[in-house]
Amino acid sequence: MKIVDAQVVVTSPGRNFVTLRLTTDDGLTGLGDATLNGRELAVASYLTDHVAPLLTGRDPHRIEDTWQYLYRGAYWRRGPVTMAAIAAVDVALWDIKAKAAGLPLYQLLGGASRERVRAYGHANGRDIPELLDSVRARLAEGYQAVRIQSGIPGLKAVYGVHSTDDDGAPVLHQQARPLVEDWDTDAYLRHTPTVFEAVRAEFGAELPLLHDAHHRLSPVQAARLGKDLEPYRPFWLEDCTPAENQEALRLVRRNTTTPLAIGEVFNTVHDYQTLISEQLIDYVRSAVTHFGGVTPLRKLFDYAAQYQIKSAVHGPEDISPVGMAAALHLDLAVHNFGIQEYSGHTPLTDEVFRHAYTFTDGHLHPGEAPGIGVDLDLDLAAAHPYEAAYLPVNRLQDGTVHDW
């Protein structure tokens, strides 16, 4: 079997996605997600101009060899663009291999370690009453764990919370120029414990509550927040401080027992070495799409398992159904699974990417279709071309970009 075609598809059925579609000489196709939110065209070019020409004629069954070939052969290793491109190839090859075997991917990864995959949803509000309504909505949808994010008094726009313009109309974070959001760390630190207090008072002590600080705190500030949240027993505090400075988590860990989750912006195991070996975190958050695919992420989870650290794959709306499906197969197979982020996609996105995975009673399952279980409607994808879009930028109230 040989690869005879490598097609890069960029489509925007509500938001931008980059997909690699490999075809073999016996007609099998495999899909991989290469979406890098706000930098999609950089990955599309990397794939089209530098990777796709290298794949024609290769044996699709040689997944590990191809991964190393692309990672080591370019000389310039790591980085989000490179690793998203390699991830697309890796997942597409696993898709082909599993289809050739007539099995869902999780069976090739050792079979199921559980019956289904627990997921958490996103609840947010401009104020606490609106947040409580959002939590009720997620519970009505079946979620049994919820991430809570709230607007902050005095701030007009906060990442992770739906923003509105002066007329009350929604302002999407994804737009042609970055939305500039204001920020006040002290106000955030004062407000967040009151948010947890209100949600716990309304929904009780048993509901798992998660919170994302979005890398916006210094290590000392992160330690303070973790300590202040301890009475409300959060499931985790996510991205409490930029963890590129891995040693900074030592200070946080020494000063709070709040569980810590980190890693959605990490691209390789090297970003985690200190965090895992010193047990400074409790959950690893990297996405299949941004970590080089199923092959290296499985290795990361095996490494983390030695230190009783669990998986928690990043799964926002900008991970396409292809990336989500690949994550679910891995979730089902690994023994140290923790929880899966799942915020769903628009109905149009689900039409473009028809998928076998399902969501029921707060849990996901990848389905039993051969491969990863996703089909791409090329005609519908072409009908929704790329639209320039970027994530927001934060500025302090004095007008400077926050350096954290």
Summary of the structure (lengths in Angstrom):
residues: 404
radius of gyration: 20.7
end to end distance: 50.1
largest distance: 61.4
contacts: 1451
relative contact order: 0.16
helix: 38%
strand: 20%
